[in-house]
Amino acid sequence: MDFFAAPTIAFGVLYCFFVIRHDRRRILHFEVTKHPTSSWIIQQLREVFPIESAP
């Protein structure tokens, strides 16, 4: 899981959140936003790790 900021050509910032599966090097989830909030991050985690498949 990683969360990073990426600059844009117009001098803006996009915040990227992604989760990869290391054993197969497969992207499980990827989202980008201009304004991340705590509720947005929580929703992304819910989408990646549903209750049925939580570790």
Secondary structure as UniProt FT lines:
FT   STRAND          2..7
FT   TURN            9..10
FT   STRAND          13..21
FT   TURN            22..25
FT   STRAND          26..33
FT   HELIX           38..48
FT   HELIX           51..53
//
